[in-house]
Amino acid sequence: MTNQKQHVFFGRLANNHFTSFIEQYQNKKKIIIVDENTHEHCLPFLIPSFDQLSNAEIILLPSGESTKDLIIAENVWSVLTEYEISKKDLIINLGGGVITDIGGFIASCYKRGVDFIHIPTSLLGMVDAAIGGKNGVNFGGYKNHIGVIREPLAVFVDTVFLESLSEKELMNGYAEMIKHALISNKKIYPNILEYASQKKIPPIELIEQNTQVKIDIVTKDLYEKGERKLLNFGHTFGHAIESVFMDGSKISHGHAVAIGMVLESYLSFLLKRIDEKTFLKIEKDILSLYQMPQLTSSQIKKIKQFLRQDKKNTEGKINFTLLNDIGDASFDNFVDEKQINNVFFTYFDKY
């Protein structure tokens, strides 16, 4: 199965054009970027399965969000220079969202762009991070503050890599799947909730249906001039919450986005975009899967600070994607701080 416009291939690597793709680089150097987890669990499968990778150089990065840092990128650029990697050699990013984010950023900037592909190994990477060409690092405590948009030559999605994932990491990806359904595909929403509630690996068909939401949006609007902003649902609050919890009391990206979706659904209700019944259903669905953390007044203050620094803001107003219904959303909803305060004052009384 393949989507030609975005060059995303679904299914077993041996059967979905990966071999023929790698053969194009038979006489080129190949670099595989991994983290500690994919080095242990995924690389031992990948390299023995494909002779074309037997001479690939491995660059091992630490696991975790803190890896998305300019110093790490600079160190890898030094290694690529030492290996004399050219623009026509190939970087393979084998990992979850952190590796595809920073690996794509490294490849996009090195010599103004070297060929690269993603092999996402987490559910989050498969349905979201590896798709759409957003690459970047965190900076000054702000999530994805420095980055570029440049698409990989191909993305290869194989659920074999999900077998080593913890339940926590699976749920990290399910949050993005829920988001795609809420903004654009009501039909797959119940199926996602069913598999998520069982904490099972979703079938490749459901992953493809879900990923297609993002592929369709990105194909129309790669540089986020309009429709791509729909994908920000849950992320405005979510990124701010995730940034606050980067101080050591970590919360995963998917968990933060799940909380963000509840808050932004509530904001949609406050602004009369959705009715109370719809909001209460979304709230119940998400909070049956993800725990709402207790937030101190100090943390709420920091969240507001991060919201004011959001990349989408205009003229001091915070830009949200909000819901009109399950499966229907709208972008460029500019909300002032008074309305944000209503979310905190009214909503957090419940928890």
PyMOL commands that set and color helices and strands:
alter all, ss='L'
color gray80, all
select helices_A, chain A and resi 13-15+18-23+36-41+43-49+51-53+65-67+70-82+97-112+123-129+159-164+167-184+186-198+204-220+227-232+235-247+253-270+276-287+297-308+337-350
alter helices_A, ss='H'
color red, helices_A
select strands_A, chain A and resi 2-3+8-10+30-35+57-61+90-95+115-120+134-139+142-149+155-157+318-325+328-335
alter strands_A, ss='S'
color yellow, strands_A
deselect
rebuild
show_as cartoon
